[in-house]
Every structure is written in structure tokens, then in C-alpha cells.
Amino acid sequence: MLSDPLYMSDETKAMLSIDDEPISEQQSPSSTTEESPDEIASHLSLDASVVPYIGQQFVTHDAAYEFYSQFAKRCGFSIRRHRTEGKDGVGKGLTRRYFVCHRAGNTPSKQPSLKPQRNRKSTRCGCQAYMRISKISDGGMHEWRVTGFVNYHNHELLEPDQVRFLPAYRVISDPDKTRILMFYKSGITVQQMMRLLELEKCVEPGKLPFTEKDVRNFIQSLRKLDQEEEGIDLLRMCKSIKERDPNFCYNFKVDSSNKLKNIAWSYASSVQSYDIFGDAVVFDTSHRIAALDMPLGIWIGMNNYGLPCFFGCVLLREENSQSFAWALQVFLSFMNGKAPQTILTDQNAYLKEAIEIEMPDSKHAICLWFIVGKFPSWFNAVLGERYTEWKMEFYRLYNCENIEEFEIGWHEMVDNYGFQTNRHIASLYACRSLWALPYLRGHFFAGFCTAGASKLINAFIQRFLSAQTQLAHFVEQVAVTVDYRDQTSELQSMQQNLQNISFKTGAPMEAHAASILTPYAFSKLQDELVMATHYACFQTDNNSFLIRHHSKTHTGGDRTVTWVPHHELLSCSCRMFEFSGILCRHALRVLSTANCFQIPDHYMPLRWRRTHYSVVLGRGNGSFDDQSEKVKTLQLMVSDLLNEAVKSKERVELVSMEVEGLLARLRQQPVNKSRQMEFIN
């Protein structure tokens, strides 16, 4: 209903004439409405019982507000509390309240401020609709009565399907907050939360009584916690986990104010995995915990089935050499002082300095995907249409066979694309020995340089980074993700083992490798075996061979392989085995020429084998004095038992019968309590 001054009574005009307020402080509380409740109800197609009227009584002012709010919602507007008045001045008790349309009043002028201000548009337009209630005392009883009511608006009223978007009616109920909190801890997105709630409530998409923005604001309110309290809760959570799992590892550092500065942690399964697969590690420090704006570092490896495995986490207050050095020291302490052969990181000068000090014997390299991820912002605008062409040239240089070829090609690329003064190109060239393959092929990378590896790792990390939870719960959220990843790895490993192996060459070496290596590692070796047949082999002296592709008529691309049969020593100038742990086509061609029907045992590394518990069995000259080593061995044996059992129904039945008998005998064995505590500790 639009208001029109021509249709207002003199009394109403007088009430609205002072400072554009809905009602003047000097005005009598006995003011009346312009229309009766029946007339208003008729105009708005409402029942008269829901329309306010002069003299209407309420037990409390909150009841009056709720009644007027429901009326406003039916009409197409919302209300707010505007002004309160006390009897005979301040401190005499509340005697009068005003409820006004949400568009009442005018936009206040902003005061100059040094602080940045949000440029928010106001919806106020001076609307004069209001309801006034006054407190009436009669015989010691108190009640609230409507003493003023005007329902004229100088703006369009909203339709029923629009009014629900007004902030006053976008309310998240307590049960919905509980559900959102549960979703929030599980790490699902806000869009997914909204869809799940729509399905639970059987409402159409977009028909919930709140919006995505409301949910985000609610989640943000959960994050606004005191950082000191968050740190205390996080330490309390780590201590609780340690009490439940003595093998859980954590360490922390506080500042001079005794506030949490850094904290790192790892799980028992992570330490066990690192013992086997910790030869090459990615230390990803490119993420942050948004709630506290803290850098997050994650250590990740690659298992024998080509799947990522979690090693540990660290939260740092600052990104500097001292913080990274502390993180590396703690990580090594978790892993019993064992440093990786290779550690891959982002391009970070502080981290590079810390690694040189704390892990001097480890090869430090920069993950290519961290570099390539910055290319669009670095080169897209500079190169324009030539960006895609340049990117292909960069990958060609990255994969160059030798350093000389890379150096020549790099300088040609700089000249061709006019990069003589480009600071990003200069920075990449300065650290080329940390990312370009010609400089790295002599070091073990466990397949981390492939595009597929980067996708697997990013997908793994995003599982717990998407968890929008309090910091104290983050440790548990990571644990859940790691446990899920471990279960998924077991399932995928089982699925790989169940797949029928298709032999491509028929060579005895192929069958031998298939029986030892995991399907992931075997597929890599099999590709090399197939390509080995495309090469010619020329013996140059007793132990040296020249390997050349059949299509080559010149020496370019030749490889030199050394083979010492007596000691079963094999090496190739391409250094693929040192880089990946998989023999190259050139070495396999020499083995074939030398009439070898099996690949020498030490050229099928334990980290790529199906049964890798022999790593633990062979440690310490066969001694099992260390009980934790026994547990690791047992866990690995159980995993392999499961993998072998699921290959057929008969195997499952056999294993089930044997395990039942073993468990029955095991339960009959006495348990030495003191020895049990010693074992646990």
C-alpha cells in the first residue's frame, strides 16, 4: 500500500512532521490509525485478526513486536525496533516503544574516517509506517497496549516470494545450526550444505528460510575465536589424542608471552609409512588456515602403488628461516632422525635456507606444478596469443636430455620471446638446478615430477583443507582424512592386484617383474620393456654398450650402458633408474642381449614391490628386540594377507578359516600386564 499525503489526516501529518520520525515525542499516545483493521484486512486480503489496532493488548512488548512482525511479513515488509521511552526521564522504567518499517528514516551521512569503510547502499527512504505501544498499569497489573498505528508506505511492498529474503526473516533455527555445524566439521562446501538441507526439508532449491550468505556469516561467527584460546584448545586436543594413541607424535613452541607459535604433528601410520616410503618427500607450504591466517605445511610421500601417503603437518605463525628450521627439526625427530633422499618444495628462499642447514644431505628440488601454477599471472598478459606456444617450448626445455641442450635452448627462448629483462624468467633461470630435469635426473623422485602426481596430491590435500572447522578440531579432521586415505589406498591396491595382467612382450623378464612389482610399478617397467625392442645394441668393450633407436642414423640420442655380469651391476647414461627406481629401456635392451631372463634383484627396489615388509624384517641383523618394528611388520603382513586372499573365493574361505583358528589360539595365550605396558610405551 503506497502512502499519499493527500489522503493523510491532519493528525497523522502532524505526527510525521518532526524530523521525519514516525511519531513525535510530544504527540499524544492516544493517536489513531487512518483505517480500521477490517479495512486494512480487506485491502491486503488478510484476516482481521492479524491486523494491529488501537487498544490491542499484549502481555509483553516482545509479544507485541512478534505480532507486528508477522503482520509485516504478510504485507511485504519487515520491521525494526526504533525508539524507547521511559516515564519522566531516564531510569524510571520503560513505558513506550516504537516499531517501524525497515525502510524508515533517512540514510545517515558518513563521518570522515581514516579507517576504510564499506560502501554499502542504504534501503532507507523515510517510510512513515509504524506501531507504538505503551505500558498501562491498572490495579498493580501491567500490560502493553497499541496507542499508535500507521500502515502507509512510500515504497512498493514485496511479494510473498520476495519478502523472505529480507534480513529480518532470514533466520537459521537452532536445529539447522546444529546440522550446519556438523556439515562444517565434515568439510563439505556451503553449496553442498544448502542442498542437503533442502533435501532433508523437502523444499525446492532456493526455498530455505536463509541464504548461502547467512550460512557463511554463521560459519564466520564460529571462527571468530580468540587465537590464544584456540592455541590452548589445540594443545589440549593433541594431548587427548596422545593419551588415546601413545604413538601419536606432536611438538610445539611458544613465544615470550607463552602463546602458541608453532605446532607440528604426525600419526603412527604416517611414521610407519615414512620408514618405507620416505625416500622422496613433498613439503607443501603453499596453503594457509584461513580462520587464523596461519601458514600450513604438509609432508607427503608416494607409496608403492603410486598413491600419496601422509607424513605430517605443521602450523607456523611466521614464514621465516627460523620457523622452517624448527619445522624440519621436529619432522626429523618424528621420523627417528631419518632424512629423505629428496625433498620437493615451493619456490621459497627461507625454506631453501632452512633445508640447507637441517637436511644438508637431502637433494632439494622445486615442484614443477608450483612454478607452472604461477605462469598465467606471470606471462599471460605479456605474451598474449603466444602464451600457449611459449608454454610448449618451456615444457620441451624442462624435459631436455642434458644440461648443454637445456642451456642452449633456454637462451634461444629468451631471445625469441624478448625475455631479456623479464624478472620471472631471470628468477627461474637462477634456480634452474632445482627444477629442470637435466639437473635432477641423478636423484630419486618417486614419480613426483609427473602431472598425475600433482593432481593426486592436490586432491588429497583439499580433502582436509576444505574442512571449515575450528583449529582444535583440525588435527582430528586431518586424522580422519589420513585414515580415509589409508583405507582408500588399501582398496585401490586391492583393485590393482585383482586386475588381470596383460603381457605385451612375452619375455621371461616381463613375467618375472610382474610377480614381484606392484601393478603401478610394473606398468612403468612394462612400457620400457616394450620400447626396448625398438633399440639396437652395440657392444663397445667388455662391459660397455651403445644403445641407439632404430630410426636414428647419427649419434644424437645414443645412450651408454655399463653391465658387469659378475656383480650384476647395471647403469645407463640416461639415469632413469636413479630418478624413478624403474629400469630404463636401454638397460633392459642390454639385459636382453646378455640373455638375462630375470631382472637382478636390486634393480627392483623394495619400495616398488608388492610385499614390502621385508624392509623391516631385514633390519638390525634379523633382531626383533624393538617391539615397534614387530608391530610394523605384522601390520604390513596383514595387509598383504588381505590383498592375496581377495583374489578368489577359495582363498577368502581358506584365510577366514585359518585366521579364526589363529585367533582362538591367540586368546588362550596369557597376557603379561607389565610386559604389555612396556610394549605399549
PyMOL commands that set and color helices and strands:
alter all, ss='L'
color gray80, all
select helices_A, chain A and resi 5-7+10-15+37-44+48-50+61-75+160-163+167-169+174-186+190-201+212-223+227-244+268-277+321-334+349-358+368-372+375-398+403-416+423-430+432-434+437-440+451-465+471-498+508-516+519-532+576-580+585-593+601-603+606-608+614-617+619-622+627-645+649-667+673-680
alter helices_A, ss='H'
color red, helices_A
select strands_A, chain A and resi 57-58+79-86+94-101+130-138+141-150+249-254+260-266+280-289+294-302+308-316+342-345+363-366+535-539+544-549+559-564+569-572
alter strands_A, ss='S'
color yellow, strands_A
deselect
rebuild
show_as cartoon
